[in-house]
Amino acid sequence: MQNEAPPAEMNRRRTWPWVLAAMVILGVVLAVVWVRAEMRRIHEQREPDMPSSGGSLR
């Protein structure tokens, strides 16, 4: 059979799916980290540490 590729060529040809999978996983991880950071930032903006002005001051 002359159609069969040598083992080195088969290994090289099958490398790209792993690279693509790694990039997709990295993208998902970065998106989760970014969304969590934005959620924390928005939460801090909505609930400031300063006391409310509705209370009585003496």
C-alpha positions in Angstrom: 0.0 0.0 0.0 1.5 3.2 -1.1 -1.2 5.5 0.3 -0.1 5.0 3.9 1.8 8.0 5.4 4.9 7.5 7.5 4.3 7.7 11.3 6.0 11.0 11.7 3.6 12.6 9.2 0.6 11.1 10.9 1.7 12.5 14.3 2.2 16.0 12.8 -1.2 15.9 11.2 -2.9 15.0 14.4 -1.3 17.7 16.5 -3.6 20.6 15.4 -6.8 19.3 17.1 -4.9 19.4 20.5 -3.7 22.9 19.8 -7.2 24.0 18.9 -8.7 22.3 22.0 -6.1 24.0 24.2 -7.0 27.4 22.7 -10.7 26.9 23.2 -10.2 25.8 26.8 -7.9 28.8 27.4 -10.6 31.1 26.0 -13.3 29.7 28.2 -11.1 30.0 31.3 -10.2 33.6 30.5 -13.8 34.5 29.8 -14.8 33.0 33.2 -12.0 35.0 35.0 -13.0 38.2 33.2 -16.7 37.8 34.0 -16.0 37.1 37.7 -13.8 40.2 37.9 -16.6 42.3 36.3 -19.2 40.9 38.7 -17.0 41.8 41.7 -16.4 45.3 40.3 -20.1 45.9 39.8 -21.0 44.5 43.2 -18.5 46.9 44.8 -20.0 49.8 42.9 -23.5 49.0 44.0 -22.6 48.4 47.7 -20.2 51.1 48.7 -18.5 50.9 52.2 -19.6 54.4 53.1 -22.6 54.7 55.5 -25.9 55.8 54.1 -27.0 59.4 54.4 -30.4 58.4 55.7 -29.3 58.0 59.3 -29.1 60.7 61.9 -25.8 62.3 62.6 -24.9 63.7 66.1 
